[in-house]
Every structure is written in structure tokens, then in C-alpha cells.
Amino acid sequence: MTSSKQRNTNHDATASIYDLKNTLERHDIALECIDKLILKNIPEGAHIFDLGCGTGQVAQRLLKRGYQVTGLDSSEGMLNIARENAPDAEFILDDARFFKFPSTFHAVISTDGVLNYVLSTEELHNALQNVYDALLENGIFAFELYLEELCESNWKNNEFSGGVKDDNVWVDIWSYDPKNKIGQKDTTRFELKNGNWQRLDKSFYLKLYPQTEIKLALEKVGFTEVNIYDINQDLGVDKDKESETACFVCRKPLRE
């Protein structure tokens, strides 16, 4: 697993196939949810911080709406692609657990379960504190998270998925440690380079947190107006599908 003293660089190995594995429709859905929960409540042209921005697909869509965007990711490979996808955004190489920004942003977003890669309650608290400090007063924080109560039964069943492209073949195999609430994704990738297929094996770890623990952690940091939305039922992503993620929305309060 990732050392708590090191930036998580695991996604460098799979950055070039991230957009192949995740359909562009998923990013449009993320923007639709952000629109419902955040954009109507911040000024036009506001400055938005995309925590765990990946390849910049959501940043690109926000830029087209006229917002300023700063993205942060721990993967240099992801950011290299993000700079191509959203050249007008600012991208920073850092880790959710360690970054330190002054109060700058009207809103912070984090999609695709980025904070599940933070594997301890203490480090999660650090990440939430960093977000709180980076927000302007009355700023909004919205993030998507895989929750223990939504995922545990599904993650206990070893599942796999994969894909085939002209120059890439990959398979993801999932396993779950119920004692420590850790999901493990083992990725095997074959990439065609200079006429030869090269193999890469990489493991990724995600922590499942219960809803109550996340809510308490947010309130402990100082966030108020904490609301929790079911991605499928409340936000209409796919009402016929059982949710695995929830969206938390909260505010940094005004000073009295």
C-alpha cells in the first residue's frame, strides 16, 4: 500500500488508458451532478478547485461554462493528459493529504471516488482540512464517495472487467478485505510499443468509509450544512441501478 509520507503515484502507470476505460458520458454525468449541486449556488466565472482531477475531462467542461479551474492530482501522467484536454486550466502535482492552499476557491469538487484512495481516518481528516482551508468563506465542497453500506456486499464478490483496443488490452480484478474495509483492484495491462506487447501489473487500494464517519469528519473540520445525496435516486443518474456512491455537499461557514 501507499506510504503515508509519499505522494500516491500509482495512476501514472494507467494514465494513458484512463479515458479509454471511462466513457466520456461518465464525465458528462459528473458535470450534470455538479450543475445541480454547486453551479447554481456560486457566482458566474467562479474559481473551482478539482481535487483528483485525473485527465482533466471535468475541468474541460467547466472551462467551457466560463469557470476558472485549478486541478490537482498525484499522478504526473494524468496531469500531462489533463494539460492537453484542458489547456486553459491550471494543474498542480500534489496529494490530497498534503497540499496547502490559501483561501482561494468558491467551490471544491472531487469526483470518481478520489477520496477513497485515502486509506486512514487520520489522513482523510487531513485531506478534508486542506479542502476547508482552500475554500473562501461560504464556499461549497462536493465530493463523490464509495460508501461502506452501499458497496460492501458487492465488493465481497470478486469481479473483473476489461477492455481491448488496437494497442492496449487490460483487465481489472477486484477483491475485498472486510476486516480492514479495503478494496483491491489488480490491473494487468498489455501495451503495444514498437511492435512488441509489454505487460504491466499494478494494484490499487480503496477504503470504504461509513456515511456517519464521513459526516462527523466534515463537521469536526468545521463544515456546516452537510447534505448527502444518493447518486442514482436523488440525482437521477440511473434510477434503475443500485447506488454504490453518494455525493456529500457542505459549506465553509461565514465568520460571525
C-alpha positions in Angstrom: 0.0 0.0 0.0 1.0 3.7 -0.4 3.2 5.1 2.3 1.6 8.0 4.2 4.7 10.0 3.6 4.8 9.6 -0.2 2.7 11.0 -3.0 0.4 8.4 -4.5 1.8 7.8 -8.0 0.0 4.5 -8.8 -2.1 6.0 -11.5 0.9 7.1 -13.6 1.0 3.5 -14.9 -2.5 3.6 -16.3 -2.9 7.3 -17.1 -2.8 6.8 -20.9 -5.8 4.4 -20.8 -7.9 6.2 -18.2 -10.0 7.8 -20.8 -10.3 4.6 -22.7 -11.6 2.8 -19.6 -14.0 5.5 -18.6 -16.6 6.6 -21.1 -16.9 10.3 -21.8 -20.5 10.0 -20.8 -19.4 9.5 -17.2 -17.8 12.9 -17.2 -21.0 14.5 -18.6 -22.9 12.8 -15.8 -20.5 14.2 -13.3 -20.9 17.7 -14.7 -24.7 17.3 -14.6 -24.5 16.4 -10.8 -22.1 19.3 -10.2 -24.6 21.6 -12.0 -27.4 20.5 -9.8 -25.5 20.8 -6.5 -23.0 23.6 -7.0 -23.0 25.7 -10.1 -26.4 27.3 -9.3 -25.0 28.4 -6.0 -21.8 30.1 -6.9 -21.0 33.2 -9.0 -20.6 33.2 -12.7 -16.9 32.7 -13.6 -16.2 31.4 -10.1 -12.9 29.7 -9.3 -13.4 25.9 -8.9 -10.8 23.5 -7.5 -10.9 20.0 -9.0 -9.3 17.7 -6.4 -8.1 14.5 -8.0 -8.7 15.9 -11.5 -7.4 13.0 -13.4 -7.1 13.7 -17.1 -9.0 17.0 -16.9 -12.2 15.9 -18.5 -14.4 17.6 -15.9 -12.1 20.7 -15.9 -12.5 21.0 -19.6 -16.3 21.0 -19.3 -16.2 23.6 -16.6 -14.0 25.9 -18.6 -16.5 25.7 -21.4 -19.1 27.0 -19.0 -16.9 30.0 -18.2 -15.5 29.0 -14.8 -11.8 29.3 -13.7 -10.4 25.9 -12.9 -7.5 24.7 -10.9 -6.9 20.9 -10.9 -4.7 18.8 -8.5 -3.7 15.2 -9.0 -1.0 13.0 -7.5 -0.3 11.4 -10.9 2.1 13.3 -13.2 0.9 11.0 -16.1 -2.7 12.1 -15.5 -1.8 15.8 -15.4 0.2 15.5 -18.7 -3.0 14.4 -20.4 -5.1 16.9 -18.5 -3.0 19.8 -19.8 -3.8 18.6 -23.3 -7.5 18.2 -22.6 -7.9 21.5 -20.7 -5.0 23.8 -21.7 -6.7 26.9 -20.1 -6.8 25.3 -16.6 -4.0 25.4 -14.0 -2.9 21.9 -13.0 -0.8 21.2 -9.9 1.1 18.0 -9.0 0.3 17.2 -5.3 -1.5 14.8 -3.0 -4.9 15.4 -1.3 -3.4 14.5 2.0 -0.6 17.1 1.8 -1.5 20.1 -0.3 -1.7 23.6 1.3 -3.5 26.4 -0.4 -4.7 29.8 0.9 -8.5 30.5 0.9 -8.9 30.9 -2.9 -11.8 28.9 -4.3 -15.6 29.4 -4.5 -16.1 25.6 -4.7 -14.1 22.4 -4.5 -15.2 19.2 -6.3 -13.9 15.7 -6.2 -15.4 13.0 -8.4 -15.0 9.3 -9.1 -14.3 8.3 -5.5 -10.9 10.0 -5.3 -11.0 10.3 -1.5 -11.5 6.5 -1.2 -7.8 6.3 -2.1 -7.1 7.9 1.3 -6.7 4.8 3.4 -6.9 6.0 7.0 -9.3 8.2 9.0 -6.4 10.4 10.1 -5.2 11.1 6.5 -8.8 11.6 5.4 -9.2 14.3 8.1 -6.0 15.9 6.8 -7.4 16.0 3.3 -10.7 17.5 4.4 -8.9 20.1 6.5 -6.8 21.0 3.4 -10.0 21.5 1.4 -11.6 23.6 4.1 -8.5 25.9 4.2 -8.6 26.3 0.4 -12.2 27.5 0.3 -13.4 31.0 0.5 -16.0 31.7 3.3 -19.4 30.3 2.2 -17.6 28.1 -0.3 -19.1 24.8 -1.3 -17.4 21.4 -1.2 -19.0 18.5 -3.1 -17.4 15.0 -3.5 -18.4 11.6 -4.6 -17.5 8.6 -2.4 -18.0 4.9 -2.4 -19.7 4.1 0.9 -19.4 1.0 3.1 -23.1 0.5 3.4 -23.6 0.8 -0.4 -20.7 -1.3 -1.6 -19.6 -3.9 0.9 -21.9 -6.7 -0.2 -21.0 -6.2 -3.9 -17.2 -5.8 -3.3 -17.1 -9.2 -1.4 -17.7 -10.9 -4.8 -14.6 -11.0 -6.8 -15.4 -9.2 -10.1 -13.4 -8.4 -13.1 -13.7 -6.1 -16.1 -11.5 -5.3 -19.0 -11.2 -3.9 -22.5 -9.5 -4.3 -25.8 -8.1 -1.6 -28.1 -5.7 -1.7 -31.1 -2.7 -1.0 -28.9 -4.0 -1.8 -25.4 -5.5 -4.7 -23.6 -6.3 -4.6 -19.9 -8.2 -6.5 -17.2 -9.2 -5.3 -13.7 -9.8 -7.9 -10.9 -11.4 -6.8 -7.7 -11.0 -8.3 -4.2 -12.1 -7.1 -0.8 -10.7 -7.3 2.8 -13.8 -7.0 5.0 -11.8 -6.7 8.2 -10.0 -3.5 7.1 -12.7 -2.3 4.7 -10.2 -2.2 1.8 -10.9 -2.9 -1.8 -8.1 -4.0 -4.0 -8.1 -3.6 -7.8 -5.4 -5.6 -9.6 -4.8 -4.3 -13.1 -2.9 -6.1 -15.8 -2.2 -4.1 -18.9 -0.6 -5.1 -22.2 0.5 -2.2 -24.4 1.8 -2.4 -27.9 5.1 -0.4 -28.2 7.4 -0.6 -31.2 5.8 -3.7 -32.4 6.1 -5.6 -29.1 3.5 -6.2 -26.4 4.7 -5.0 -23.0 3.0 -6.2 -19.8 2.4 -4.1 -16.7 0.8 -5.2 -13.3 -0.4 -2.7 -10.8 -2.5 -2.8 -7.6 -4.8 0.0 -6.4 -6.4 0.2 -2.9 -9.6 1.9 -1.9 -11.0 2.4 1.6 -14.7 2.1 2.3 -16.0 4.5 4.9 -19.4 4.5 6.6 -21.7 7.6 5.9 -21.8 8.6 9.6 -18.0 8.7 9.8 -17.7 11.0 6.8 -20.3 13.3 8.1 -18.7 13.5 11.6 -15.3 14.1 10.0 -16.7 17.0 7.9 -18.3 18.6 10.9 -15.1 18.2 13.0 -13.1 20.1 10.4 -15.7 22.9 10.5 -18.0 22.3 7.6 -21.7 23.0 8.0 -24.9 22.3 6.1 -23.8 18.7 5.3 -26.2 17.1 2.9 -25.9 13.6 1.4 -27.4 12.5 -1.9 -27.9 9.1 -3.4 -26.3 9.4 -6.9 -28.9 7.3 -8.6 -32.2 8.0 -6.7 -31.6 11.7 -5.7 -29.6 12.9 -8.7 -31.2 10.8 -11.4 -28.0 9.2 -12.8 -29.6 5.8 -13.3 -32.7 5.2 -11.1 -33.0 1.6 -12.1 -29.4 0.8 -10.8 -28.4 0.3 -7.2 -26.1 3.1 -6.0 -22.5 2.4 -4.9 -21.6 6.1 -4.4 -23.1 9.0 -2.6 -22.4 12.7 -3.0 -21.6 14.8 0.0 -22.2 18.6 -0.2 -21.3 21.0 2.6 -20.2 24.6 3.2 -17.4 26.5 4.8 -19.4 28.9 7.0 -19.1 32.7 7.1 -17.2 34.1 10.0 -19.5 35.6 12.7 
